[in-house]
Amino acid sequence: MKQPTFFYPNHRTYTLLLVLWICSCVALATPMRVKGTASAIAPNTANTNTIYIPVVLTAPAAVQPNTITYWGMNLYLSKRERLGSGDNLPLLATTAQQASVQWTREELPWDLIEPANNSFQTVYDESLGLAAESGFGIIGMLLTTPRWARDPACPDNFWCPPANVNEFAEFAAWMVERYDGDGQQDAPGSPRIAAWEIWNEPNDTALWPNISADPNARKLRYGQMLVAAYAAIKAADPTATVLIGGVYIYDGSCTNNLCDGFNFLNAAGGVFQQMPNARQAFDVFSIHPYIPTDRPDAPQIPGVITVEGRIIQSRNWLNNDIGRPNAPIWITEIGWCTAGGACPGGVAVNENQQADYLIRSMVIAQQNGVQHTSWFQFEDAFNDANRTWSNAAIVRNYNGSSYAPKPAYTAYQVLAEQLRDATPAGTGPVHTHVYNPSIGSGNAGDHTYNYRYSRDGGTTTIDVLWNAFASVPVSFPVAAGKSITLVDRAGVQTPLTPVNGAVALTLTESPVLVVQTN
């Protein structure tokens, strides 16, 4: 699948280059004097001025990526709540860099940026500048509605749909112009937002409320807004990538008045049914395949609602129902909440499980064609364990000197360092898992996962292995003449010596990597 390429013009002028240019001009205009030698021409000291030019060596800012990569995170560097929580944003960004995070997904609320019609506030320039200077690609979520623009049905709710979708489109166009990185009407430093997401989970009535007695009216309004915003964004920056608002996906059903994304978008009365042209008003299908109360690959539930199943459903739905076989799939939220805070459904996992599930879900997603994953989340901007999902964070709150890592942070770091320059290469030699949309088997031997990657021009092979059910011994065949290293999710590396062309492994729910290199 073709990856979108983003254009990042270089508008930074580095101090050293400027100083060297000035020095060269001065040198050309002034006789050179060499210490300890007599000048052939006596200098005219009456007309000679000594010029001291400071040479300031400043390290250039990191360069934002110019292509989408797999390794993203909901960093929320721009969240206004951080201003009152005592966060150290440069350190937070550095901590994410050290985990090999390459992209950040950021909330950009319309109600804070345009509180009065045509009165735009630049309150996000600094935090977005930090993200860009830290070398992160940026996905910008455009969401919430200022009071003056809300539908009359919900005037006191900032999640209220806009009464006039063209007002939202004008806001989107202003945002794109300010953050397109082209040097024209840009924020200071020309930070680049390369991808724009139109709202967040509009399938949920809590985040995209009803605007009439007809429950399908809100769906029509979203379709109208998506079409208008897409046209406005592309007019302002034709190279920008536009994401449909990330939708929670399950199996196309509705439960307790909450419909999943498939239903919201394309069931009877859905967005695409009422606005067929909205099918073409996005470049990327953004999904949230949360499975907070179970494992990502749980064998005892229907395969169709595992992480793998939801991705397969998404691809088939795009191909067969929507007519968008070339639209990439991005996961813009997925995560698990650990004990010690408020978790969805009252179900928490322990920190080691969170780390295991991170690796398993990210590998399954990438191997099933997902182009990008933004993990939810890096750190809780609210510093409030009583907020649902707060403990989905993979680092702890700032303690005055650091953001202490949870095991999931290290797991992400190890996985990204090994795989960020690797290419998925299908399944490995001990893979036994077979996708079944119905209930999986109760046999542990049927649930071994072995996904393979290739790196370094094909000279390095990396296998990621685990069993989703139990502890299982395997004999893993390896190539002759290779150096074999076992890497666990904590980053501990153990050299392995093959016997008869294989190494003995015991696979558990905690993934390991087998690296074969020259």
HELIX and SHEET records of a PDB file:
HELIX    1   1 THR A   15  ALA A   29  1                                  15    
HELIX    2   2 THR A   45  ASN A   47  5                                   3    
HELIX    3   3 ARG A   80  GLY A   84  5                                   5    
HELIX    4   4 LEU A   89  GLN A   98  1                                  10    
HELIX    5   5 TRP A  110  ILE A  113  1                                   4    
HELIX    6   6 ASP A  125  GLU A  133  1                                   9    
HELIX    7   7 ARG A  147  ALA A  149  5                                   3    
HELIX    8   8 VAL A  165  ARG A  178  1                                  14    
HELIX    9   9 ALA A  217  ALA A  236  1                                  20    
HELIX   10  10 GLY A  261  ASN A  266  1                                   6    
HELIX   11  11 VAL A  271  GLN A  274  1                                   4    
HELIX   12  12 PRO A  276  GLN A  280  5                                   5    
HELIX   13  13 GLY A  303  ILE A  305  5                                   3    
HELIX   14  14 VAL A  307  ASN A  316  1                                  10    
HELIX   15  15 TRP A  317  ILE A  322  3                                   6    
HELIX   16  16 PRO A  344  GLY A  346  5                                   3    
HELIX   17  17 GLU A  351  GLN A  367  1                                  17    
HELIX   18  18 SER A  390  ALA A  392  5                                   3    
HELIX   19  19 PRO A  407  LEU A  419  1                                  13    
HELIX   20  20 ALA A  444  ASP A  446  5                                   3    
SHEET    1   A 9 TRP A  71  MET A  73  0                                        
SHEET    2   A 9 TRP A 103  PRO A 109  1                                        
SHEET    3   A 9 GLY A 137  LEU A 143  1                                        
SHEET    4   A 9 ALA A 195  ASN A 200  1                                        
SHEET    5   A 9 THR A 241  TYR A 248  1                                        
SHEET    6   A 9 PHE A 285  HIS A 288  1                                        
SHEET    7   A 9 ILE A 329  ILE A 331  1                                        
SHEET    8   A 9 HIS A 372  TRP A 375  1                                        
SHEET    9   A 9 TRP A  71  MET A  73  1                                        
SHEET    1   B 2 CYS A 254  THR A 255  0                                        
SHEET    2   B 2 LEU A 258  CYS A 259 -1                                        
SHEET    1   C 6 THR A 423  THR A 427  0                                        
SHEET    2   C 6 THR A 448  ARG A 455 -1                                        
SHEET    3   C 6 THR A 460  ASN A 467 -1                                        
SHEET    4   C 6 VAL A 512  THR A 517 -1                                        
SHEET    5   C 6 SER A 483  ASP A 488 -1                                        
SHEET    6   C 6 GLN A 493  LEU A 496 -1                                        
SHEET    1   D 2 VAL A 472  PRO A 477  0                                        
SHEET    2   D 2 ALA A 502  LEU A 507 -1                                        
END                                                                             
